[in-house]
Amino acid sequence: MPTEIIVYSGIHCAPCDAVKAFLKENGFDYSEKNVNKDKEARQEMRAMGMISIPVTVIGDHKIQGFDRPALQAALGLK
C-alpha cells in the first residue's frame, strides 16, 4: 500500500479528472497539486522530467497521463 499519492493536475484537464476519479473509486486518498495555480508544483513536476499533466506519483512510480494499467500496477490492483 503506497504511503503517499500526489496528483499533479491542472484546470480543464479531463485526464486529470479521470485519474482523480479512478483513485477515489478505488478508495485511495491523494493530495493534488495544481500546476496552473502553483508555480512550485510546476517546477517539481518539470524536475521529474515530466512536461504534461496529469502526473501521478505513487511511491517510486511516476505515471504520466491516465494510464489505467500503470496505476493499477503501482497501487497493487488487478
Buried (B, 14 or more C-beta within 10 A) or exposed (E): EBEEBBBBBBEEBEBBEBBBEBBEEEEBEBEBBBBEEBEEBBEBBEEEEBEEBBBBBBEEBBBBBBBEEBBEBBBEEE
